[in-house]
Amino acid sequence: MDKLDLLVRNGEVWTPGGFVEADVAVSGGKIVALGKPPVLPETAGNVIDAKGKKVIPGLIDTHTHHRDPGFTHKEDITTATMAAAAGGVTFSVGMPNVNPPTTSVEHYRALVAHHSKNAIVDFNHNPSGTVPREVPGLAKEGPIAFKIFMVKDTGRDYPHMPGIGINNNGELFKCFETVGATGLPLMVHPHDQDLMDEIEGRYWKDENRSPQAYAKAYREHDGIIWDTAMATLFRMQKAIGSKLHILHMSTPEGLAMLRRAKDEGRPCSCEVNPWAMFLGTWENVEKLGPYCLGFWVPPAHVDALWEAINDGTIDVIGTDHAPHTKEEKEKGWHDMWSCPGGEPQIQDYLRLFLTAVNEGKMTLDRLVRISSYNAAKLFNVYPRKGVIQPGSDADMVIIDMNKEEVISNETTYTKVGWTPYDGKKIKGAPIRTILRGKTVMEDGKITGKPGDGQLVSPLK
């Protein structure tokens, strides 16, 4: 064997068959072998001792709001991917609510060119599928999926700005057909806007625009605005036969619909967001207000999500990393409908889920599957990504399952400078992130450079 660029030694390495004690040999950014000396050389250009640590594939986040271009006062592709690297993410996929929105080939190409010069980790971008004539051309640019919002903002013009949402079912059906013809999945933010107009209007009539009112409105009748929207989506998918990926899954009824679709063998999948598991409690609504909204997720719904993670119903974790400035968030204390929803997630979510593993809520194997392996398969970048095996990109995260930390605003890389998990104690953390054989994060410090990230498109 030729001299290696990198040898990760003595770690417990995740494979689809389970964890094995092995060394990982890397050359030219690719994994070339797994094994133990004397099968593998004991030396390389760089040797990392992972004894006592877990080595897992780099995380794939299929739902990141990079905010670049157009909203770079909140985040840009460099700061977003620095936070990604700090959190063990080696492949981050953006969303189309940028400015200009990625509804055309011209806008998509400009975004990719900019990201290629400035990303720390690998990336892709989900264009909007709202302009049918542009969809075939956009599909040829290499996205992993298309994205549709079923929501229009009331009382604000961001993050769900005009041009990237569809509220008319006829237009939505046409979108299913057009995107379906490309063979790519359609990611959808489910939302019944007509119902929401009526529900939220009742709170406004009472002059109640508080965070608590906002939280209740979005979860009214056990999440009716989510469930009616998902019922429509699943029925359209059944009619067209295209690939459907549900975003923001958080209701028991939505999970039941997904299970039925999967039992029928239909190409349907979903994500779960970290905020649903760790942030959206009523206690946090009261305490953090706009800094945890987003959405309130009642305990019974969280329990249903944990069950769905463990039984395989939930396919992937999508962070919904959605940074906003404190100035933007502060308005929500007085009028949550004027405040943008969402919060930073990408740097902290692996730590939160590793803590859950240590607490016995899920296995580490299940976490690897929903944070990397499943996404690589669903979005057709496997086996380049999502697995540690010969021929794959050498994307790895070295995990210390015993490392205890306190999440802090002081150590966050997101441009807005705050995390909703500030002060939260965790056990289990990434200590090194490796992108195609190069360390881009070590012990919390970013060592990657702008331009290290590359566009990763679906395999042919």
Phi, psi and omega in degrees: 000133178298163179301137185270151173282323186212141173227117175263112191254149164070012181269168170265110191260131178284133170229164178302340177268359181125182179278138177227148174281120185199159167263150179243122182257136185231136174214134178061031178081358181246151171284128182250341180193152167238139180169195179229149171303142009272007177298319178253153174298158178266357182232160178197175177302326177219130180240127178244125178269114181254026182302131181080004183242161174265144176239116185237161176298150175305141182289149177242116178254109185272009184211081179239137173261097182285340178067011188232118012268168168105331184226042188283000169288341178268318187192157169223174187297329179289310181293324179297318182278341168295314177299322177299310181301319178297333181261008178089010182267125179250356180213112186240130187246122185275170182241158192280000181277061172247180182226113005286146179296150184276073178254000181221159178299319180302312181293323181295314181297321179296318179297312181299318179298317179294315181296323182299331180274343193232354182278143178273325179239171181295156188211166166211180181210132178270109178287164175282143178257026187276348180245094188307323183293338181271343188299312180302318179293318178299321181300330180284348181279352174098024176289159177274342183192171168251158182233137175229135168263135171264011186246144167240138183286140174242120182095359178202165181243013178203142019267359183253071187283165180302146175102345182240005180242154176228122179248350181266126185294328177296316178294321179297318179300317178297322177298316176304315181296314185292313179291321179303325181294339179279342184085356180273153176291153172252115174273133182227132168274104185284138183191126177267097187293323180298316177295318182295323177303318180289315184294309184291331178299330178291322176291320180294323178300327177273007181056039179246100180241029183286164173304323180295319178295317178300314180299316181292321181299316182287346179243015182304140179051048175063028176092038185298326182292332175285312189291320179294323177295316180294324177301318177296315181297314181295323179291320177295319178300319180297322180292318186271325182085009182279174180275127182239130178236113182276128176266155174061035179299126182204011180238146177301321181292323175299319177297320179297318178296320179295318178300317179298317179298317180293321178299332178275000178079019182275149183280070181242142181211175179205166173246160165240147181255144179303324181297331179290328184272328193233352189235322194278041178278160177294326176303318179288326174302317179291319187276314187259341178053239183298340181281354173241001181250140344060217197225147171275136178234108183298156183306318181297327178286323176297317178300319179296325178292317177299318177299317182289329173297313187283335179266001175090002178295315178280131188269315188217161166263124169246124190292330192053039175304116190218075183288140171223154181289159177299323179299319178292321182288325185301331179299336184292339177298328183260328180208094184294334180288345177264359187254134179292139179275154178109166183200164179298141182219330199293330182283333191257342195291326178296319178300319180294317180288326175296323175298319177297323175298314179296334178274358177083014181281339179199167177267159176294325177301314179297320180298316179299320182295315184275350178256351183208296189302311183295318180297319179300320180286315182300321187253018166061043170243008176272138008262016175300319180239164170087005182202153177253098180202158181305133181098341180278156171302142182277065176260115184218152173234128176264125189247134169254105184289346182256357183290127179251134182218168169241120178296137188218145172301332186292337185249010181278144181262347180298145187297330183288343170078017178216156176227141179291350181261012179309127179091354182280132178275137179229160174225115185113122185205150171286134179247347176205135175243128184240123180248115180046045175087355181251131176289122178249350172211133176223122179050044176085353181259131180281124178247350176287162183236153173305134184100348175293330181282147179233154171291127176245118182251163178302147179287148181284000000 
